[in-house]
Amino acid sequence: MLRVCKIKDLQVIIHHFEEYSLITKKQADYLLFKMIVELMNRKEHLTKEGLNKIIAIKSSMNKGLMQATNELKVAFPNINTIVRPSVLDYKIKDSHWLAGFTEGESNFGIRITSSKSIETGKSVSLIFRITQHKRDILLMKKQIMNENRGKPDFHLPVATYENADIQKEQISVDNKRKAGIYRWINKVNGKSYVGSSTDLSRRFRHYFSLKSLKGSKGASYINRSLLKYGYSKFKLEILKYCSPEKCIKWEQYYFDLFNPEYNILKNAGSSLGRIVSDETKAKISAANKGRKSPWFGKTPSEETRAKLSSSMVGNTNSKNQPNSLKTQVTDLELNTKTIYNSMSAAARALNIDRKIISNYFNRNQKKPYKGRYIFNVL
């Protein structure tokens, strides 16, 4: 066993891990340890205030003060535990990392068991094991080796917030104007929720608003769970940052990877398979009240009226008419897809003119309407 205690020698250890960073949860312990080394380099450990800082840091390392002596607990009864650092960079810079990890935490084995289907009566299995503490299960579960190809897959979270309650401000600042995939994890029961957003900071403002959660709790398991358990019982992970147009693709990837229990739908970013109630449609429509139609305050000419009338011939937009086109509306802000029986029904829900949707199709438009809505004919 190698044991280094002198401050001068510890600087060599610090230098090494600054160049070759840890990727497990131990990285947080290292960062706290480094803080103490820096305090001692400044001789702050010789003062009462500095000693209090060291005890506060120690209370967040490893098992905290659980194994501390009674004398230490009595001497420092009112220590405020500092927040453990978020491990933001899980990126493995060198594929040789797996070899190093194998040196210390793995073994190769052969298992021979009885088998009636083999002539020798014995079945031979080769086993490669890597073990880690359960707090690093994300690293172990389908992360090190891709099951489909047998190649290293080092896709780890880019940020982890262990306590969503006391890290609200940091979460907002870190994710401002960023698009990506996130994951809520209930620390009580282990259940999780995977979601994506083209603006993570705005999405998290929704989660951290009790008014928003209560207003939509009937439609979301994760909202109800946040209200029931509280933010402090949830850990938030940023699984990946990506361009807005790739959010749905990566969200589906993580759906398949984690099979999150709080997600009602298993198709990323859609409401396919879910029937949108009239009540829900009414709420969507109500939310859009006040948006003026393009014809608000205008009187269309006779010629324009004739054209509008002509465009409606043979298509009354009744759901029983063969020419009535089912229209899918993708809301990029809410990350949902809703299917309406006709363009008119979709237009009414959004409180816009039907021609806006019609022109969207006629012009083969790709850019989202108002930067938010994408229309598709089913």
WOWOBEL-V538474 format. One record per run of one state. SS is the DSSP state (H for helix, E for strand, - for the rest). FROM is the first residue (numbers start at 1). TO is the last residue. Records with the same first field share a line. If there is no record, write none. Layout:
SS=FROM-TO + FROM-TO
This chain:
-=1-6 + 20-25 + 42-43 + 47-47 + 59-69 + 76-96 + 115-121 + 131-133 + 141-144 + 146-151 + 153-158 + 162-167 + 175-179 + 187-191 + 198-199 + 208-209 + 220-220 + 230-230 + 242-243 + 259-277 + 288-301 + 313-326 + 332-335 + 341-342 + 351-353 + 363-368 + 370-372 + 378-378
H=7-19 + 26-41 + 44-46 + 48-58 + 70-75 + 97-105 + 134-140 + 168-174 + 200-207 + 210-219 + 221-229 + 231-233 + 244-258 + 278-287 + 302-312 + 343-350 + 354-362
E=106-114 + 122-130 + 145-145 + 152-152 + 159-161 + 180-186 + 192-197 + 234-241 + 327-331 + 336-340 + 369-369 + 373-377
